[in-house]
Amino acid sequence: MGLAKEVGDLPFSLPQVSPPARQRAARLAEALAQHYPDAHCELDYRTPHELLVATILSAQATDAGVNKATPALFARFPTPADYAASEPAQIESLIKSIGLFRNKARSVRESMKEIAGRFGGQVPRTMEELLSLRGVARKTANVVLGNAYGINVGFVVDTHIQRLAKRFGLVPHDAKVPEVERRLMATFPREQWCVLSHRLIWHGRRACKARGCDCAAHPICAQFGPCGPEGAKGASCEGCLKPAPATKAKSGLSTPAKKVVGSKRALDPGKKPPRNRLASVLRSSSLQSGIARAGRKRG
């Protein structure tokens, strides 16, 4: 990955990225910009503290699911002080449709209590201060700083970005979240970190999905994915659709494998197929009638 480089206002060093890798990444970023020029944060919010609350709620949940719950929540608690004066149960009742709602209710109340008291009702503008709040890790802090304040001090890494960064060969296949973030920060210009995270997320939600992706189905994946002409060496697409396996017939020609329907046992290709079900029923009925007549004669 190369030697690390120091960046003055960051608490860690960034890996070195080769010029060819940067050039390829720039072409990928341009392609994403052309396809998703309007990409933006899909959480609904009006203020920095609403964005922070929504982002805390979005952990292991969908943005659509969060957006269904937050209108009533934001109406009930319009300011951080209103959350601070509440009980977790009051918040829970409004976010029950979201997973882990009890833990998230406590995180929201405690973080808003800190903002109302320690920060004068204003959401902090630094990574260090945001990380001191309950329920806030680097991803959440990056979302708030980048979208509410236009401050780029990190790169959002959610499940979509982590998946695409590996499929596009921007990071090693076994990279963990901290390494993914630092590698992306080192690869792309700082002013692009926030908007590029949205474009990657949009592409991951709309095209390059976790399951059943098809590298040939979208021009970006066809060009930069593992199967494309600009695919990175060693990159893989574990969820890529693959053609059905083929089996060889007796003639030696390749034919698609047949799926056995309605039975767990595969048919023996050397035996004749059974007659239809009606013929089998008639055969069985005739046999039973014959047995019954023979029994009456013996009696």
C-alpha positions as CSV (number, residue, x, y, z in Angstrom):
1,M,0.0,0.0,0.0
2,G,3.0,2.3,0.3
3,L,4.4,4.6,2.9
4,A,2.1,6.7,5.0
5,K,1.8,10.4,4.5
6,E,1.0,13.0,7.2
7,V,-2.0,15.3,6.9
8,G,-1.8,18.2,9.4
9,D,-5.3,18.3,10.8
10,L,-5.9,14.5,10.9
11,P,-5.2,12.3,13.9
12,F,-3.7,9.6,11.7
13,S,-1.6,9.1,8.6
14,L,-2.9,8.2,5.2
15,P,-1.5,5.5,3.0
16,Q,0.3,6.4,-0.2
17,V,-1.6,5.8,-3.4
18,S,0.2,5.5,-6.8
19,P,-0.4,8.0,-9.6
20,P,-2.0,5.3,-11.9
21,A,-4.4,4.3,-9.0
22,R,-5.3,8.0,-8.5
23,Q,-6.0,8.5,-12.2
24,R,-8.2,5.4,-12.4
25,A,-10.1,6.6,-9.3
26,A,-10.6,10.0,-10.9
27,R,-12.2,8.3,-13.9
28,L,-14.4,6.3,-11.6
29,A,-15.4,9.5,-9.7
30,E,-16.2,11.3,-13.0
31,A,-18.4,8.4,-14.1
32,L,-20.3,8.4,-10.8
33,A,-20.8,12.2,-11.1
34,Q,-22.2,11.8,-14.6
35,H,-24.7,9.1,-13.5
36,Y,-25.6,10.6,-10.1
37,P,-25.3,14.4,-10.4
38,D,-28.0,15.0,-7.8
39,A,-26.8,12.5,-5.2
40,H,-27.4,13.7,-1.7
41,C,-28.1,12.5,1.8
42,E,-31.4,10.7,1.8
43,L,-32.2,11.2,5.4
44,D,-34.8,14.0,5.9
45,Y,-33.7,16.8,8.2
46,R,-33.8,20.6,8.6
47,T,-31.2,21.3,11.2
48,P,-27.8,19.8,12.3
49,H,-29.3,18.3,15.4
50,E,-32.1,16.6,13.4
51,L,-29.5,15.2,11.0
52,L,-27.5,13.9,14.0
53,V,-30.7,12.2,15.5
54,A,-31.6,10.7,12.1
55,T,-28.1,9.4,11.6
56,I,-28.1,7.8,15.0
57,L,-31.4,6.1,14.2
58,S,-30.2,4.9,10.8
59,A,-27.7,2.4,12.3
60,Q,-28.7,-1.1,11.0
61,A,-31.9,0.5,9.5
62,T,-32.9,1.9,6.2
63,D,-33.1,5.7,5.5
64,A,-36.7,5.1,4.2
65,G,-37.6,3.5,7.6
66,V,-36.0,6.3,9.5
67,N,-37.8,9.0,7.4
68,K,-41.1,7.5,8.3
69,A,-40.5,7.8,12.0
70,T,-38.7,11.2,12.3
71,P,-41.5,13.6,11.3
72,A,-43.5,12.8,14.5
73,L,-40.3,12.7,16.5
74,F,-39.0,16.1,15.3
75,A,-42.4,17.6,15.9
76,R,-42.5,16.3,19.5
77,F,-38.9,17.4,20.3
78,P,-38.1,20.5,18.2
79,T,-34.8,21.3,20.1
80,P,-32.0,19.5,21.9
81,A,-33.3,20.8,25.2
82,D,-36.7,19.1,24.5
83,Y,-35.0,15.8,24.2
84,A,-32.9,16.5,27.3
85,A,-36.1,17.1,29.3
86,S,-37.7,13.9,28.1
87,E,-37.6,10.3,29.3
88,P,-36.3,7.5,27.0
89,A,-39.7,5.9,27.0
90,Q,-41.2,9.0,25.4
91,I,-38.7,8.8,22.6
92,E,-39.1,5.0,22.3
93,S,-42.9,5.3,21.6
94,L,-42.1,7.4,18.5
95,I,-39.4,5.1,17.0
96,K,-40.7,1.6,17.7
97,S,-40.7,0.9,14.0
98,I,-36.9,1.2,13.9
99,G,-34.7,-1.7,15.0
100,L,-32.8,-1.4,18.3
101,F,-35.2,1.5,19.2
102,R,-34.6,1.2,23.0
103,N,-30.8,1.6,22.7
104,K,-31.2,4.3,20.1
105,A,-33.7,6.3,22.3
106,R,-31.2,6.4,25.1
107,S,-28.4,7.4,22.7
108,V,-30.5,10.2,21.3
109,R,-31.6,11.5,24.7
110,E,-28.0,11.4,26.1
111,S,-26.4,13.0,23.1
112,M,-29.0,15.8,22.9
113,K,-28.6,16.4,26.7
114,E,-24.9,16.9,26.1
115,I,-25.5,19.3,23.2
116,A,-28.1,21.2,25.2
117,G,-25.8,21.6,28.2
118,R,-22.1,21.3,27.3
119,F,-22.4,22.8,23.8
120,G,-25.0,25.5,24.3
121,G,-27.6,23.8,22.1
122,Q,-25.4,23.7,19.1
123,V,-24.1,20.5,17.4
124,P,-20.3,20.4,17.6
125,R,-18.3,21.2,14.5
126,T,-15.3,19.0,15.3
127,M,-14.7,15.2,15.0
128,E,-13.3,15.0,18.6
129,E,-16.3,16.7,20.2
130,L,-18.8,14.7,18.1
131,L,-17.1,11.4,19.1
132,S,-17.6,12.3,22.8
133,L,-21.4,12.0,22.3
134,R,-23.2,8.8,23.0
135,G,-24.2,6.8,19.9
136,V,-21.7,8.7,17.7
137,A,-18.9,7.0,15.9
138,R,-16.8,8.2,12.9
139,K,-19.4,7.4,10.3
140,T,-22.1,9.4,12.1
141,A,-19.7,12.2,12.7
142,N,-18.6,12.3,9.1
143,V,-22.3,12.4,7.9
144,V,-23.0,15.4,10.2
145,L,-19.9,17.4,9.5
146,G,-20.0,16.8,5.8
147,N,-23.7,17.5,5.2
148,A,-24.6,20.0,7.9
149,Y,-21.4,22.0,7.9
150,G,-19.5,21.2,4.7
151,I,-16.5,20.0,6.7
152,N,-14.5,17.1,5.3
153,V,-12.4,15.5,7.9
154,G,-13.2,11.9,6.9
155,F,-14.9,9.6,4.4
156,V,-18.3,8.0,5.3
157,V,-18.0,4.3,5.2
158,D,-21.3,2.4,5.4
159,T,-22.1,-1.1,4.1
160,H,-22.6,0.1,0.5
161,I,-19.3,2.1,0.4
162,Q,-17.4,-0.8,2.0
163,R,-18.8,-3.2,-0.6
164,L,-18.2,-1.0,-3.6
165,A,-14.7,0.0,-2.5
166,K,-13.7,-3.6,-2.6
167,R,-15.5,-4.5,-5.8
168,F,-13.9,-1.5,-7.6
169,G,-10.5,-2.5,-6.1
170,L,-10.1,0.7,-4.3
171,V,-9.1,-1.1,-1.1
172,P,-7.9,-4.7,-0.3
173,H,-10.6,-7.3,-0.2
174,D,-10.0,-8.0,3.5
175,A,-9.8,-4.3,4.6
176,K,-11.7,-3.3,7.7
177,V,-13.7,-0.1,8.0
178,P,-10.8,2.1,9.4
179,E,-8.5,1.0,6.5
180,V,-11.3,1.5,4.0
181,E,-11.8,5.1,5.2
182,R,-8.2,6.0,5.2
183,R,-7.6,4.5,1.8
184,L,-10.5,6.4,0.2
185,M,-9.3,9.6,1.9
186,A,-5.9,9.1,0.4
187,T,-7.3,8.2,-3.1
188,F,-9.8,11.0,-3.7
189,P,-9.4,14.8,-3.4
190,R,-10.6,16.1,0.0
191,E,-13.3,18.4,-1.4
192,Q,-15.0,15.3,-3.0
193,W,-15.2,13.1,0.2
194,C,-18.7,14.0,1.1
195,V,-20.4,14.2,-2.3
196,L,-18.5,11.1,-3.5
197,S,-19.8,9.1,-0.5
198,H,-23.4,9.9,-1.6
199,R,-22.7,8.9,-5.2
200,L,-21.2,5.6,-4.1
201,I,-24.2,4.9,-1.8
202,W,-26.6,5.8,-4.6
203,H,-24.8,3.4,-6.9
204,G,-24.8,0.7,-4.3
205,R,-28.5,1.1,-3.6
206,R,-29.6,1.3,-7.2
207,A,-27.2,-0.8,-9.2
208,C,-24.4,-2.6,-7.5
209,K,-26.4,-4.3,-4.8
210,A,-25.1,-6.8,-2.3
211,R,-26.9,-9.8,-3.9
212,G,-27.6,-10.6,-7.4
213,C,-25.5,-7.9,-8.9
214,D,-24.6,-8.1,-12.6
215,C,-21.4,-6.4,-13.7
216,A,-22.6,-6.1,-17.3
217,A,-25.9,-4.5,-16.4
218,H,-24.5,-1.0,-15.6
219,P,-21.9,0.9,-17.5
220,I,-19.9,1.9,-14.4
221,C,-19.7,-1.7,-13.2
222,A,-19.0,-2.9,-16.7
223,Q,-16.0,-0.6,-16.9
224,F,-14.6,-0.6,-13.4
225,G,-16.0,-3.8,-11.8
226,P,-13.9,-7.0,-11.5
227,C,-15.0,-8.1,-15.0
228,G,-14.4,-4.8,-16.7
229,P,-11.4,-3.5,-18.7
230,E,-10.5,-1.2,-15.8
231,G,-11.2,-3.7,-13.1
232,A,-8.6,-3.8,-10.4
233,K,-6.3,-6.8,-10.2
234,G,-7.4,-9.1,-7.4
235,A,-10.9,-7.5,-7.0
236,S,-13.9,-9.8,-6.8
237,C,-17.6,-9.5,-7.0
238,E,-18.9,-12.2,-4.6
239,G,-22.6,-11.4,-5.4
240,C,-22.2,-11.3,-9.2
241,L,-24.8,-13.2,-11.2
242,K,-23.3,-16.1,-13.0
243,P,-24.7,-18.2,-15.9
244,A,-26.4,-21.5,-15.0
245,P,-24.0,-24.5,-15.0
246,A,-24.1,-26.8,-18.1
247,T,-24.2,-30.5,-18.2
248,K,-23.0,-32.8,-21.0
249,A,-25.5,-34.8,-22.8
250,K,-24.7,-38.3,-24.4
251,S,-24.1,-36.6,-27.7
252,G,-21.3,-34.7,-26.2
253,L,-23.0,-31.3,-26.7
254,S,-23.3,-28.9,-23.8
255,T,-26.9,-28.4,-22.6
256,P,-28.2,-26.3,-19.7
257,A,-28.7,-28.2,-16.5
258,K,-32.3,-29.1,-15.9
259,K,-34.0,-28.3,-12.6
260,V,-36.0,-31.2,-11.0
261,V,-39.4,-29.8,-10.0
262,G,-41.7,-31.5,-7.5
263,S,-39.2,-34.1,-6.4
264,K,-36.0,-34.2,-4.3
265,R,-34.7,-37.2,-6.3
266,A,-32.9,-36.7,-9.5
267,L,-34.1,-38.8,-12.5
268,D,-31.7,-41.5,-13.7
269,P,-30.9,-40.4,-17.3
270,G,-30.6,-44.1,-18.3
271,K,-34.2,-45.0,-17.5
272,K,-37.3,-44.2,-19.4
273,P,-39.4,-41.4,-17.9
274,P,-42.5,-42.6,-16.0
275,R,-45.9,-42.3,-17.6
276,N,-48.2,-39.6,-16.6
277,R,-49.9,-39.6,-13.2
278,L,-53.3,-40.7,-14.6
279,A,-51.8,-43.8,-16.1
280,S,-50.1,-44.7,-12.8
281,V,-53.4,-44.2,-10.9
282,L,-55.3,-46.5,-13.4
283,R,-52.6,-49.1,-13.1
284,S,-52.8,-49.1,-9.4
285,S,-56.6,-49.3,-9.4
286,S,-56.6,-52.2,-11.8
287,L,-54.1,-54.1,-9.7
288,Q,-56.1,-53.5,-6.5
289,S,-59.3,-54.8,-8.3
290,G,-57.6,-57.9,-9.4
291,I,-56.3,-58.7,-5.9
292,A,-59.8,-58.2,-4.5
293,R,-61.4,-60.6,-7.1
294,A,-58.8,-63.2,-6.3
295,G,-59.6,-62.9,-2.6
296,R,-63.3,-63.5,-3.2
297,K,-62.6,-66.6,-5.3
298,R,-60.5,-68.1,-2.5
299,G,-63.2,-67.4,0.0
